[in-house]
Amino acid sequence: MTELLYKEEAFKIIGAAMEAHKELGNGFLEAVYQEALEIEFKTQGIPYIREPKLEIYYKGQ
């Protein structure tokens, strides 16, 4: 098995996502889980950037 480069960080992020899903349950749109995960990240002190601007190069543009 491949060793995770950021093992501790990965476990914290996955744990936060699982907590948000456990609290909300199934059936919501992505935006609802996104809001909940943002709150969970703040609660757990996990730094994040919400929807950063990405530069995409497509067909030379």
C-alpha positions, 0 to 999 in steps of 0.5 A: 500500500502506498504511504500517504504524504499528508496522512494526518491532514488527510485523516482530519479532512476525511473525519470532518467530511464524515462528521458533516455527513453524519450530522446531515444525513443523505439527500442534500445538494452539494451546496448544503454539504459544502456549507456544513463542511466549511463550518466543520473545518472552522470548528476543527481548526482546519485551514481551507480556501473555499472554491479558489480560482483555478487557471484552466488552459484549454485548446491553447487559451 
